[in-house]
């Protein structure tokens, strides 16, 4: 009963500390200027696109339909398209979030820029780079293989539609039609249409091949980390699971099932092509850019097939997503594209989806400051773990009470490790002390730390947000640059990593006061080696993760002081242990009975060996 009251008092103390910390950080955070970006729409989006598409189709219908007999002889009077582009022209349009630069060559989006995001060098983020990307549609018509990238399209704009037209003969035409989405500013709709087609010129069971290729441009300071999280993702139609290819080495994968979408995913941004009806098959490939290339990370390609019918008018609809890896935005598309964000496996993913992401988004939306949000998130995690942390402190206090007896056992059985272990376990059993009780918070912290790593490594909310000397929470902080590179450490010095290592040493000193750790030199040495290893690891990690770990250690030290000062009475624990010993005097527990039986069996075995 008293233990439950202690837990309640400790929880109240943590809540009070959390409120005071929040009020202080609210004041500090309000002094940090927030970045604002003005945007303007250059395209009207209130037009009903489906109605407009149907209107255009009716307007372009020929006045007379001529029915001609199908001949087995080749038509020598057939319209011949130019084999080489005449002159490539560019057309630029934008909405509130993206800029699209279309090219008449192939009638395709040749360049995509995100208006409200900057690279680590201050340039506008460019997801598709002209001359380093291609979107081509390949199909057979009238015995010819048409590759759209080999031809120049005619362009016209009708209200909010951007229409690129390629004549197939004197009557038939092929079109690429694009339009922005009024509800999803990062979405670019894309339709391919054949009009006034002679069905006899479309082969039976024909397929259209969409060929999408791109070199993915570097956007972040940490090139190694960004390259590691640049991958090709895809999802099968009507399947909740996604799959991916890393491309650390050149890889190619043949997909024979229906694909719903393919995504060229980078650390913080994604370019995806989604089909409303699905791609019947595909060949996906990804690989690293040359080692000396400092502009591009990897190249990726997707060769996707779509079936078409022998009809006078054929239309297939797709749409692109060009935007940030924002969990809410991607999930709102309703096709599972949010799964490209690497939140970790199983338990780590659950921790992120149901605790870390909702809590962080709530704190950001409430406070408007990521620093305060990170602090509140750390406080929340500490608060959730506080009951178990309290029990671990009590367990450590009990071990400290038993310290004289454990040291006496160590001296008595120093030449018999097996006997020493058995006697120590017997003492723990008699006193009701769990020797591993103090390890519980560290074990629970590990999956949360891994989940936090997966969260901050691709959180767009943390990207390019800073505090004090920290320029970008999504990358490491730098207070000094080294003229050489140290293995496992890097070529720079992170102040956050140093502070975190110091806090880890203090944390280890406070939490390793168990008799086992003090009497085992190897264990003690390993405990102090860990902060040094963490220094090398966190020196190249995102600042948000190092900041969280530093803050967690400081809160743990504060929590330890509060519990020791106000909640744990070692003298009271000593009396409880002595009382338990007296109450169990003369009684044998199941554990002791088993130990006695084992000793008896060992004695009998020795006697038998002596007789032989």
C-alpha positions as CSV (number, residue, x, y, z in Angstrom):
1,X,0.0,0.0,0.0
2,X,2.8,2.4,1.0
3,X,4.7,1.4,-2.2
4,X,1.7,2.4,-4.3
5,X,1.4,5.8,-2.5
6,X,5.2,6.3,-3.1
7,X,4.6,5.7,-6.8
8,X,1.7,8.2,-6.9
9,X,3.8,10.8,-5.1
10,X,6.7,10.3,-7.5
11,X,4.3,10.6,-10.5
12,X,2.9,13.9,-9.1
13,X,6.4,15.2,-8.6
14,X,7.3,14.3,-12.3
15,X,4.1,16.0,-13.5
16,X,5.0,19.2,-11.6
17,X,8.5,19.1,-13.0
18,X,7.1,18.6,-16.5
19,X,4.7,21.6,-16.2
20,X,7.5,23.9,-14.9
21,X,9.8,22.7,-17.7
22,X,7.0,23.2,-20.3
23,X,6.4,26.8,-19.1
24,X,10.1,27.6,-19.2
25,X,10.6,26.1,-22.7
26,X,7.4,27.8,-23.9
27,X,9.0,31.1,-23.0
28,X,12.4,30.2,-24.5
29,X,10.8,28.7,-27.6
30,X,8.7,31.8,-28.2
31,X,12.0,33.7,-28.7
32,X,13.1,31.4,-31.6
33,X,12.0,32.9,-34.9
34,X,9.8,30.6,-37.0
35,X,10.4,30.2,-40.8
36,X,7.6,31.5,-43.0
37,X,7.3,31.0,-46.7
38,X,4.9,32.9,-48.9
39,X,3.3,30.9,-51.7
40,X,1.1,31.7,-54.6
41,X,-1.0,29.5,-56.9
42,X,-0.5,30.0,-60.6
43,X,-3.1,27.5,-61.7
44,X,-6.9,27.6,-61.1
45,X,-8.0,24.3,-59.5
46,X,-11.8,24.7,-59.0
47,X,-12.7,23.2,-62.4
48,X,-14.2,19.8,-62.4
49,X,-11.5,17.8,-64.3
50,X,-13.6,14.9,-65.3
51,X,-16.2,17.2,-66.8
52,X,-13.5,19.2,-68.6
53,X,-11.9,16.0,-70.0
54,X,-15.3,14.9,-71.4
55,X,-15.9,18.3,-72.9
56,X,-12.6,18.3,-74.6
57,X,-13.3,14.8,-76.0
58,X,-16.6,15.9,-77.5
59,X,-15.1,19.1,-79.0
60,X,-12.4,17.1,-80.7
61,X,-14.6,14.4,-82.3
62,X,-14.3,14.5,-86.1
63,X,-17.4,15.7,-88.0
64,X,-17.6,12.5,-90.1
65,X,-16.6,9.0,-89.3
66,X,-15.2,7.2,-92.3
67,X,-15.3,3.4,-92.2
68,X,-12.7,1.8,-94.3
69,X,-12.1,-1.8,-95.1
70,X,-9.1,-3.4,-93.5
71,X,-6.5,-4.4,-96.0
72,X,-3.7,-6.8,-95.5
73,X,-1.4,-4.7,-97.7
74,X,0.7,-2.0,-96.0
75,X,-0.7,1.5,-96.3
76,X,1.9,3.5,-98.2
77,X,0.0,6.8,-97.8
78,X,0.2,6.6,-94.0
79,X,1.2,9.7,-92.0
80,X,4.9,9.6,-91.1
81,X,6.0,11.3,-87.8
82,X,9.4,13.0,-87.6
83,X,12.0,10.7,-86.2
84,X,14.0,13.5,-84.5
85,X,12.7,16.3,-82.3
86,X,12.4,19.6,-84.1
87,X,12.8,21.9,-81.1
88,X,12.3,21.1,-77.5
89,X,10.2,23.7,-75.5
90,X,9.7,24.0,-71.8
91,X,6.5,25.1,-69.9
92,X,6.6,25.9,-66.2
93,X,3.5,25.8,-63.9
94,X,3.1,25.7,-60.1
95,X,0.6,25.5,-57.3
96,X,1.1,26.3,-53.6
97,X,3.7,23.5,-53.1
98,X,5.4,22.3,-56.3
99,X,6.8,23.7,-59.5
100,X,6.5,21.5,-62.6
101,X,8.5,22.2,-65.7
102,X,7.1,20.2,-68.6
103,X,9.1,19.4,-71.7
104,X,7.6,19.1,-75.2
105,X,10.1,16.2,-75.7
106,X,8.1,13.2,-74.6
107,X,5.3,15.5,-73.3
108,X,6.5,14.8,-69.8
109,X,7.4,16.5,-66.5
110,X,11.1,17.1,-66.9
111,X,11.8,19.0,-63.6
112,X,10.0,19.0,-60.2
113,X,10.9,21.5,-57.5
114,X,9.4,21.8,-54.0
115,X,8.7,25.4,-53.4
116,X,8.8,25.3,-49.6
117,X,11.8,23.1,-49.0
118,X,15.5,23.9,-49.3
119,X,18.6,21.7,-49.6
120,X,21.4,21.8,-47.0
121,X,23.0,24.4,-49.2
122,X,19.9,26.7,-49.5
123,X,18.8,25.6,-53.0
124,X,15.2,24.6,-53.7
125,X,14.7,20.9,-53.4
126,X,14.7,19.3,-56.8
127,X,13.1,15.8,-57.0
128,X,13.2,15.4,-60.8
129,X,16.3,16.8,-62.6
130,X,16.1,17.6,-66.3
131,X,18.6,15.6,-68.4
132,X,18.8,13.2,-65.4
133,X,15.2,11.8,-65.6
134,X,12.9,10.4,-68.3
135,X,9.3,9.4,-68.6
136,X,8.5,7.5,-71.8
137,X,5.5,5.6,-73.0
138,X,6.1,2.9,-75.5
139,X,3.3,1.2,-77.6
140,X,2.7,-0.3,-81.0
141,X,0.4,1.4,-83.5
142,X,0.0,0.5,-87.1
143,X,3.0,-1.7,-87.0
144,X,5.3,0.9,-85.6
145,X,6.9,1.1,-82.1
146,X,6.2,4.6,-80.7
147,X,8.5,5.8,-78.0
148,X,7.3,9.1,-76.8
149,X,10.7,10.3,-75.6
150,X,11.8,10.3,-79.3
151,X,9.1,12.8,-80.4
152,X,8.2,16.4,-79.8
153,X,4.6,17.0,-78.6
154,X,2.3,20.0,-79.3
155,X,1.2,21.8,-76.2
156,X,-1.9,23.6,-75.2
157,X,-3.5,24.6,-71.9
158,X,-7.3,24.4,-71.4
159,X,-8.3,25.8,-68.1
160,X,-6.4,23.7,-65.5
161,X,-5.4,21.0,-68.0
162,X,-1.9,20.8,-69.5
163,X,-2.3,18.8,-72.8
164,X,0.5,17.4,-74.9
165,X,-0.5,16.0,-78.3
166,X,1.3,13.7,-80.7
167,X,-0.3,13.0,-84.1
168,X,-0.3,9.2,-84.9
169,X,-1.7,9.7,-88.5
170,X,-3.9,12.1,-90.3
171,X,-6.8,11.4,-87.9
172,X,-5.6,9.6,-84.7
173,X,-3.7,11.4,-82.0
174,X,-2.0,10.4,-78.7
175,X,-2.1,12.7,-75.7
176,X,-0.5,13.2,-72.3
177,X,-2.9,15.2,-70.0
178,X,-1.8,16.6,-66.6
179,X,-3.5,18.6,-63.9
180,X,-3.0,19.5,-60.3
181,X,-5.1,18.1,-57.4
182,X,-7.0,20.8,-55.6
183,X,-7.0,18.8,-52.3
184,X,-3.5,17.3,-52.5
185,X,-1.0,19.9,-53.6
186,X,1.8,17.4,-53.9
187,X,-0.2,15.3,-56.4
188,X,0.1,15.7,-60.2
189,X,-2.5,13.8,-62.1
190,X,-1.5,12.1,-65.3
191,X,-3.7,10.6,-68.1
192,X,-2.7,9.0,-71.4
193,X,-5.3,9.0,-74.1
194,X,-5.6,7.7,-77.7
195,X,-8.3,9.5,-79.8
196,X,-9.9,8.7,-83.1
197,X,-7.9,5.5,-83.2
198,X,-8.3,2.9,-85.9
199,X,-8.8,-0.2,-83.8
200,X,-7.2,-2.4,-86.5
201,X,-3.9,-0.7,-85.9
202,X,-3.9,-1.6,-82.2
203,X,-2.5,-5.2,-81.8
204,X,-4.7,-7.7,-80.0
205,X,-3.8,-8.0,-76.3
206,X,-1.7,-4.9,-76.6
207,X,0.3,-3.4,-73.7
208,X,1.7,0.0,-73.0
209,X,5.1,0.2,-71.4
210,X,5.7,3.1,-69.0
211,X,9.4,3.7,-68.6
212,X,10.3,5.9,-65.7
213,X,13.9,6.6,-64.9
214,X,15.6,9.1,-62.6
215,X,18.9,9.9,-60.9
216,X,18.0,10.9,-57.3
217,X,19.7,14.1,-56.3
218,X,21.5,14.7,-53.0
219,X,19.6,17.1,-50.7
220,X,21.2,16.6,-47.2
221,X,24.5,17.3,-45.5
222,X,25.0,13.7,-44.3
223,X,25.5,12.0,-47.7
224,X,26.2,8.5,-46.2
225,X,23.0,8.5,-44.2
226,X,20.9,9.9,-47.1
227,X,22.3,7.3,-49.5
228,X,21.5,4.6,-47.0
229,X,17.8,5.7,-46.9
230,X,17.4,6.2,-50.6
231,X,15.6,3.1,-51.9
232,X,13.0,1.9,-54.4
233,X,9.6,0.9,-52.8
234,X,6.6,-0.8,-54.4
235,X,3.3,-2.3,-53.4
236,X,1.2,-5.0,-55.0
237,X,-2.4,-4.2,-55.8
238,X,-4.8,-4.8,-52.9
239,X,-1.9,-5.8,-50.6
240,X,-1.3,-4.0,-47.3
241,X,2.4,-4.9,-47.3
242,X,5.1,-3.0,-49.1
243,X,8.5,-4.2,-50.3
244,X,11.6,-2.4,-51.3
245,X,15.0,-2.7,-53.0
246,X,17.9,-1.0,-51.2
247,X,20.2,-0.5,-54.3
248,X,23.4,-0.5,-52.2
249,X,24.6,-2.7,-55.1
250,X,22.9,-2.7,-58.5
251,X,19.7,-4.7,-58.1
252,X,16.9,-5.6,-60.5
253,X,13.6,-7.3,-59.6
254,X,11.0,-8.8,-62.0
255,X,7.4,-8.4,-60.7
256,X,4.8,-10.6,-62.4
257,X,1.9,-9.7,-60.2
258,X,-0.2,-6.5,-60.4
259,X,1.6,-3.4,-59.0
260,X,-0.3,-0.5,-57.5
261,X,2.6,2.0,-57.2
262,X,6.3,2.4,-57.4
263,X,8.2,5.0,-55.3
264,X,11.7,6.5,-55.7
265,X,12.2,7.2,-52.0
266,X,14.9,9.4,-50.4
267,X,15.5,10.2,-46.8
268,X,13.0,13.0,-46.5
269,X,11.3,13.1,-49.9
270,X,9.5,10.7,-52.3
271,X,8.6,10.6,-56.0
272,X,5.9,8.0,-56.7
273,X,3.8,6.9,-59.7
274,X,0.4,5.4,-58.8
275,X,-1.9,3.6,-61.1
276,X,-5.7,3.6,-60.6
277,X,-6.1,0.3,-62.3
278,X,-2.7,-1.2,-61.5
279,X,0.3,-2.2,-63.6
280,X,0.1,-5.8,-64.7
281,X,3.8,-6.4,-64.3
282,X,7.1,-4.5,-64.0
283,X,10.9,-4.6,-64.0
284,X,12.3,-2.5,-61.2
285,X,16.0,-1.6,-60.8
286,X,18.1,0.6,-58.5
287,X,21.8,1.1,-57.9
288,X,24.4,3.5,-56.5
289,X,25.7,6.5,-58.4
290,X,29.4,6.5,-59.1
291,X,31.5,6.9,-55.9
292,X,33.0,10.2,-57.1
293,X,29.5,11.7,-57.8
294,X,28.7,14.3,-55.3
295,X,25.4,15.4,-56.9
296,X,23.4,12.2,-57.2
297,X,22.9,9.4,-54.7
298,X,21.4,6.5,-56.7
299,X,19.6,5.8,-60.0
300,X,16.3,4.1,-60.2
301,X,14.1,2.8,-63.0
302,X,10.7,1.2,-63.4
303,X,9.4,-0.5,-66.6
304,X,5.7,-0.9,-66.1
305,X,3.1,-2.5,-68.3
306,X,-0.6,-1.6,-68.7
307,X,-3.0,-3.5,-71.0
308,X,-5.1,-1.5,-73.6
309,X,-8.1,-2.5,-75.7
310,X,-8.8,-2.2,-79.4
311,X,-11.1,0.9,-79.1
312,X,-11.4,4.2,-80.9
313,X,-10.8,6.0,-77.7
314,X,-8.5,4.6,-75.0
315,X,-7.7,6.3,-71.7
316,X,-5.5,5.3,-68.7
317,X,-5.2,7.4,-65.6
318,X,-2.3,7.6,-63.1
319,X,-1.0,10.2,-60.7
320,X,2.4,11.3,-59.3
321,X,3.2,12.2,-55.7
322,X,6.2,14.6,-55.5
323,X,6.6,15.7,-51.9
324,X,7.9,15.2,-48.3
325,X,7.8,12.0,-46.4
326,X,5.2,13.4,-44.1
327,X,3.3,10.5,-42.4
328,X,-0.1,12.3,-42.4
329,X,0.1,13.5,-46.0
330,X,1.2,10.1,-47.3
331,X,-1.5,8.3,-45.3
332,X,-4.2,10.7,-46.7
333,X,-3.6,9.3,-50.2
334,X,-5.1,6.1,-49.1
335,X,-2.7,3.7,-51.0
336,X,-0.3,2.8,-48.2
337,X,2.4,5.2,-49.4
338,X,3.1,6.1,-45.7
339,X,4.8,2.7,-45.4
340,X,7.9,4.1,-47.2
341,X,8.8,5.8,-44.0
342,X,11.1,3.4,-42.1
343,X,9.6,3.3,-38.7
344,X,11.2,0.0,-37.8
345,X,9.9,-3.6,-37.4
346,X,7.1,-5.0,-35.3
347,X,7.4,-3.5,-31.7
348,X,9.5,-0.5,-32.9
349,X,6.9,0.3,-35.6
350,X,4.1,0.0,-33.0
351,X,5.9,2.3,-30.6
352,X,6.3,4.9,-33.4
353,X,2.8,4.6,-34.9
354,X,0.9,4.6,-31.6
355,X,3.1,6.6,-29.2
356,X,5.9,8.7,-30.6
357,X,4.4,10.0,-33.8
358,X,0.9,10.9,-32.4
359,X,2.5,12.5,-29.3
360,X,5.1,14.4,-31.2
361,X,2.6,15.7,-33.8
362,X,0.3,16.8,-30.9
363,X,3.1,18.6,-29.1
364,X,4.2,20.3,-32.3
365,X,0.7,21.4,-33.3
366,X,0.1,22.7,-29.7
367,X,3.4,24.5,-29.1
368,X,4.5,25.3,-32.6
369,X,8.1,24.5,-31.7
370,X,10.0,21.2,-32.2
371,X,12.4,21.8,-29.3
372,X,9.5,22.0,-26.8
373,X,7.9,19.0,-28.6
374,X,11.1,16.9,-28.2
375,X,11.4,17.8,-24.5
376,X,7.7,17.1,-23.8
377,X,8.0,13.8,-25.7
378,X,11.0,12.8,-23.5
379,X,9.1,13.8,-20.4
380,X,6.1,11.7,-21.5
381,X,8.3,8.6,-22.0
382,X,9.9,9.1,-18.6
383,X,6.4,9.5,-17.1
384,X,5.1,6.3,-18.7
385,X,8.1,4.3,-17.4
386,X,8.2,5.9,-13.9
387,X,6.4,3.1,-12.1
388,X,8.8,0.5,-13.4
389,X,11.7,2.9,-12.8
390,X,10.6,3.3,-9.2
391,X,10.6,-0.5,-8.7
392,X,14.1,-0.8,-10.1
393,X,15.4,1.9,-7.7
394,X,13.8,-0.1,-4.8
395,X,15.5,-3.2,-6.1
396,X,18.9,-1.4,-6.2
397,X,18.4,-0.1,-2.7
398,X,17.8,-3.6,-1.5
399,X,21.0,-4.8,-3.1
400,X,22.9,-2.0,-1.4
401,X,21.4,-3.2,2.0
402,X,22.7,-6.7,1.2
403,X,26.1,-5.4,0.1
404,X,28.0,-6.4,3.4
405,X,26.6,-10.0,3.2
406,X,27.4,-10.4,-0.4
407,X,30.9,-9.2,0.1
408,X,31.3,-11.7,3.0
409,X,30.2,-14.5,0.7
410,X,32.6,-13.4,-2.0
411,X,35.5,-13.6,0.5
412,X,34.4,-16.9,1.9
413,X,33.9,-18.7,-1.4
414,X,36.4,-16.8,-3.6
415,X,38.0,-20.1,-4.6
416,X,34.7,-21.8,-5.5
417,X,32.7,-19.7,-8.0
418,X,30.0,-22.3,-8.3
419,X,29.4,-22.4,-4.6
420,X,29.5,-18.6,-4.5
421,X,26.8,-18.3,-7.1
422,X,24.6,-20.8,-5.3
423,X,25.0,-19.1,-1.9
424,X,24.2,-15.7,-3.5
425,X,21.1,-17.0,-5.2
426,X,20.1,-18.5,-1.8
427,X,20.5,-15.2,-0.1
428,X,18.4,-13.5,-2.8
429,X,15.7,-16.1,-2.3
430,X,15.6,-15.7,1.4
431,X,15.4,-11.9,1.3
432,X,13.1,-11.6,-1.7
433,X,15.6,-9.4,-3.7
434,X,15.8,-9.5,-7.5
435,X,19.4,-9.0,-8.5
436,X,18.3,-8.0,-12.0
437,X,15.6,-5.5,-10.9
438,X,17.8,-2.5,-11.6
439,X,18.3,-3.5,-15.2
440,X,14.6,-3.2,-16.2
441,X,14.6,0.6,-17.1
442,X,17.7,0.1,-19.3
443,X,16.1,-2.9,-21.1
444,X,12.9,-0.9,-21.6
445,X,14.8,2.1,-22.8
446,X,16.4,0.1,-25.6
447,X,13.4,-0.5,-27.9
448,X,12.2,3.1,-27.3
449,X,15.7,4.4,-28.3
450,X,15.6,2.2,-31.5
451,X,12.1,3.5,-32.2
452,X,13.2,7.1,-31.7
453,X,16.2,6.5,-34.1
454,X,13.8,5.3,-36.8
455,X,11.5,8.2,-36.1
456,X,14.1,11.1,-36.2
457,X,16.0,9.6,-39.2
458,X,13.2,10.5,-41.5
459,X,11.0,13.0,-39.7
460,X,10.3,15.9,-42.0
461,X,9.2,18.0,-39.0
462,X,12.7,17.9,-37.6
463,X,14.4,18.7,-40.9
464,X,16.3,22.1,-40.9
465,X,14.8,23.0,-37.4
466,X,17.5,24.2,-35.1
467,X,18.1,25.4,-31.5
468,X,21.1,27.3,-30.1
469,X,24.2,26.0,-31.9
470,X,22.2,23.1,-33.5
471,X,21.5,24.0,-37.1
472,X,19.5,21.0,-38.1
473,X,17.9,18.4,-35.8
474,X,17.8,15.9,-38.7
475,X,21.6,16.0,-39.0
476,X,24.6,16.0,-36.6
477,X,25.7,19.3,-35.0
478,X,29.3,20.5,-35.6
479,X,31.4,22.7,-33.3
480,X,34.7,21.9,-35.0
481,X,35.8,20.3,-38.2
482,X,38.8,17.9,-38.2
483,X,41.5,18.0,-41.0
484,X,41.3,14.2,-41.1
485,X,38.8,11.4,-40.6
486,X,38.9,9.2,-37.5
487,X,37.5,5.7,-38.0
488,X,34.1,5.1,-36.3
489,X,34.1,8.8,-35.2
490,X,34.2,11.0,-38.3
491,X,35.8,14.2,-39.4
492,X,33.9,16.6,-37.1
493,X,33.2,17.1,-33.4
494,X,29.6,17.1,-32.1
495,X,29.1,19.0,-28.9
496,X,25.8,17.2,-28.3
497,X,27.5,13.8,-28.6
498,X,30.1,14.9,-26.0
499,X,27.5,16.1,-23.5
500,X,25.6,12.9,-24.1
501,X,28.7,10.8,-23.3
502,X,29.3,12.7,-20.1
503,X,25.7,12.3,-19.0
504,X,26.0,8.5,-19.8
505,X,29.1,8.2,-17.6
506,X,27.2,9.9,-14.7
507,X,24.2,7.7,-15.5
508,X,26.4,4.6,-15.3
509,X,28.0,5.8,-12.1
510,X,24.6,6.2,-10.4
511,X,23.0,3.1,-11.8
512,X,25.9,0.7,-11.4
513,X,26.2,0.8,-7.6
514,X,25.1,-2.9,-7.3
515,X,27.5,-5.2,-5.4
516,X,27.8,-7.5,-8.5
517,X,29.1,-4.7,-10.6
518,X,31.5,-3.5,-7.9
519,X,33.0,-6.9,-7.3
520,X,33.3,-7.8,-11.0
521,X,36.1,-5.7,-12.6
522,X,35.2,-6.9,-16.1
523,X,31.6,-5.8,-15.7
524,X,32.6,-2.4,-14.3
525,X,35.1,-1.9,-17.2
526,X,32.5,-2.7,-19.8
527,X,30.0,-0.3,-18.2
528,X,32.4,2.7,-18.7
529,X,33.4,1.5,-22.1
530,X,29.8,1.9,-23.4
531,X,29.7,5.8,-23.1
532,X,32.9,5.9,-25.2
533,X,31.4,3.7,-27.9
534,X,28.2,5.8,-27.8
535,X,30.3,8.9,-28.4
536,X,31.5,7.5,-31.7
537,X,28.1,6.3,-32.7
538,X,26.2,9.5,-31.8
539,X,28.8,11.8,-33.4
540,X,27.3,11.1,-36.8
541,X,23.7,10.6,-35.7
542,X,20.9,13.2,-36.2
543,X,20.9,15.8,-33.4
544,X,17.4,15.1,-32.4
545,X,18.3,11.5,-31.4
546,X,21.4,12.7,-29.4
547,X,19.3,15.5,-27.8
548,X,16.7,13.0,-26.8
549,X,19.3,10.6,-25.2
550,X,21.0,13.5,-23.4
551,X,17.7,14.8,-22.0
552,X,16.6,11.2,-21.0
553,X,19.9,10.7,-19.1
554,X,19.5,14.1,-17.3
555,X,15.9,13.4,-16.4
556,X,17.0,9.9,-15.1
557,X,19.6,11.5,-12.9
558,X,17.0,14.0,-11.6
559,X,14.5,11.2,-11.1
560,X,17.1,9.1,-9.1
561,X,17.8,12.1,-6.8
562,X,14.0,12.6,-6.2
563,X,13.4,9.0,-5.5
564,X,16.4,8.6,-3.2
565,X,15.6,11.8,-1.4
566,X,11.9,11.5,-0.9
567,X,10.7,8.0,-1.7
568,X,13.3,5.3,-0.8
569,X,14.3,4.7,2.9
570,X,17.2,2.2,3.1
571,X,16.8,1.8,6.8
572,X,13.1,0.8,6.3
573,X,14.2,-1.6,3.6
574,X,16.8,-3.1,5.9
575,X,14.2,-3.8,8.6
576,X,11.9,-5.4,6.0
577,X,14.7,-7.7,4.8
578,X,15.6,-8.7,8.4
579,X,11.9,-9.4,9.2
580,X,11.6,-11.6,6.1
581,X,14.7,-13.5,7.1
582,X,13.3,-14.1,10.6
583,X,9.9,-15.2,9.3
584,X,11.6,-17.7,6.9
585,X,14.1,-19.0,9.5
586,X,14.1,-22.8,9.5
587,X,11.9,-23.0,6.4
588,X,13.2,-24.2,3.1
589,X,11.9,-22.7,-0.1
590,X,11.4,-24.7,-3.3
591,X,14.7,-23.2,-4.5
592,X,16.6,-24.1,-1.4
593,X,15.2,-27.7,-1.5
594,X,16.4,-28.0,-5.0
595,X,19.8,-26.7,-4.1
596,X,20.0,-29.2,-1.2
597,X,19.0,-32.0,-3.6
598,X,21.7,-31.0,-6.1
599,X,24.4,-30.9,-3.4
600,X,23.3,-34.3,-2.2
601,X,23.5,-35.7,-5.7
602,X,27.0,-34.2,-6.2
603,X,28.2,-35.9,-2.9
604,X,26.8,-39.3,-4.0
605,X,28.5,-39.0,-7.4
606,X,31.8,-38.2,-5.7
607,X,31.5,-41.3,-3.5
608,X,30.8,-43.5,-6.5
609,X,33.8,-42.2,-8.3
610,X,36.0,-42.9,-5.2
611,X,34.8,-46.6,-5.0
612,X,35.7,-47.1,-8.7
